[in-house]
Amino acid sequence: MQLAVWTYEGPPHVGAMRVATAMNGLHYVLHAPQGDTYADLLFTMIERRGKRPPVTYTTFQARDLGKDTASIFQNAARDAYERFQPQALLVGASCTAELIQDDPAGLAEALNLPCPVIPLELPSYQRKENWGAAETFYRVVRQLIDKDVRPAAREGRRPLVNLLGPCALGFRHRDDVAEVSKLLGTLGIDVNCVAPLGAAPDDIRTLGRADFNIVLYPEIGGEAARWLEQALGQPAIRTVPIGVSATAEFIEEVSALAGVDPTTALTDEASRMPWWSRSVDSTYLTGKRVFIFGDATHAIAAARIAHEELGFEICGLGCYNREFAREMRAAAKLYDIEPLITDDHLLVEDAILNAAPELVLGTQMERHIAKRFGIPCAVISSPVHVQDFPARHSPQMGFEGANVIFDTWIHPLVMGLEEHLLTMFRDDFEFSDTAGPSHLHGKSHAAPPEAARQPALHADVQSDVSLAELPVAEAGSWTAEAERELKKIPFFVRGKARRNTEAYATAQGRNVIDLVTLYDAKAHYAR
């Protein structure tokens, strides 16, 4: 465990909270001190859920450590059952409570509660949040499922599937489920159960009714799907339908397993991404350098879309969940790059600076990093903040998800170009600050006096963290005048211009990079 300002994943008991919060009729009794009671913040403020998470804390304090903390847990478990009457109860300990070794599983079993009790052993100092969610869902499925429930005869009925992996606090999980369900309906396939999101313990018992499973999010649903394949013989589809190509492959695989005709779904004209990516407006995006980091599933899918469907160059690819290191290495090999597998955001920041991308696709951490260095960024993966839980329908999966992805990725680049053009023409008499708004008339809309505007004229230069934060060339430092001139270069080639100028200055033995050096370097590389 490492102390950090930012973290990509919480401890594993947060993953268990996500499963409990996603389901109905399930309650989680967490042996935890007062400082670990932050579930409400995660789910009601960030995810904007309409109800509080079903978590009861023992909230023992420092003075309780000299007493019987086991009885505190038992009282909390008994009270939670009497108050909430859950169909099943999860019991476990937080990372802090794990140290006092009270054994919540044994203590809960001794209570003989009239509902299934699912004990969780989540090693907080070896594992993290996604693993905790996957382990919790696996334990729920294994303990609650009725192995005698099997698929009915296929004649005279539509195929049935389970959608596994959608969870609370997941990146666009709600919208992905709606989009995939709609896609399956087009194929004539019904959904037996979505789990854990929206499922109750009774729904888990009947998972065996489905003909096969679809694993939408391997980080959470993969382990349970493997067990169902072994225990019940249920096949599983593991192709994640993010992007046009992956969605087409997903439709083909599902149709083959269900024995249906994929033609109707494949000819869906709802996706405009292929046309947009071939249009004249998108040609200037071809070859743009993109750095991708997030959970393995979304990062690998994003790399495929960027490379195959938008013509970007992958200059960095990585994930923070080490359990999927093998899959990430295999994906990075396709683009002939070294994968970055780490949960240290400072290493990711260094990698972004060294790669000098023109677009960053990542989590909310990468969004902050990119903002500091003036690089366009789009969020593709958890962890995310409240703005990435939109009220509107905004999926990542299916053909409509491909449309959303195109808009999300391209708009930062387009707006960045527009911002650059405004800056580049700032000194023009027609577009300068002194001209006032061009669409308004009359003296009442004139710009404020020069003295009042003066601090703002150079604010962009003074606050341009990207220039200040980037490493200084060995040949020497940049003059303020040269920095301002560099900023007039379009953002998508500015990094290359900086590197070329610094390399030229080093070769020429110039200790200070001024305007003359900048123009000389430009002339040198233009030959």
Buried (B, 14 or more C-beta within 10 A) or exposed (E): EEEEEBBBBBBBBBBBBBBBBBBBBBBBBBBBBEEBBEBEEBBBEBBEBEEEBBBBBBBBEEEBEEEEBBEBBBEBBBEBBEEEEBBBBBBBBBBBBBEBEBBBBEBBEEBEBEBBBBBBEBEBEEBBBBBBBBBBBBBBBBBBBEEEEEBEEEEEEBBBBBBBBBBBBBBBBBBBBBBBBBBBEBBBBBBBBBBBBBBBBBBBBBBBBBBBBBBBBBBBBBBBBBBBBEEBEBEBBBBBBBBBBBBBBBBBBBBEBBEBEBEEBBEBEEBBBBEBBEEEEBEEBEEBBBBBBBBBBBBBBBBBBBBBBBBBBBBBBBBBBBBBBEBBEEBBEBBEBEBBBBBBBEEBBEBBBEBBBBBBBBBBBBBBBBBBBBBBBBBBBBBBEEEBBEEEEBBBBBBBBBBBBBBBBBEBBBEBBEBBEEBBEEEEEEBEEEEBEEEEEEEEEEEEEEEEEEEEEEEBEEEBEBBEEBEEBEBBEBBEEBBBBBBEBBBBEBBBBBEBBBBBBBEEEBEEBBEEBBEBBBEBEEE
